[in-house]
Amino acid sequence: MAFTKRKIAIFVHGCFWHRCPACAKRYPKSNRSYWLPKLRANVARDKRKEAELRKAGWRVLVIWEHELKKGKLPLRVLNALRKA
């Protein structure tokens, strides 16, 4: 999501696809020659895009899939929008 007037970018990352530090500790056991480079490339792209946005003056928030499973929007998103 992007709030262009406030320059806030919110990424909602799937824990498996983007290697959530809290959840994604294991890699797939099958077809590792495909999955390891794929998942590592996702993480590298995420870091690159976040850095580009920050350099351009944007605030970047990453919301992880497991945070949304609780059925609530994380408070840090609401707080960021209030402060902007």
Secondary structure, 3 states (H helix, E strand, C coil): CEECCCCEEEEEECCCCCCCCCCCCCCCCCCHHHHHHHHHHHHHHHHHHHHHHHHCCCEEEEEEHHHHCCCCCCHHHHHHHHHC
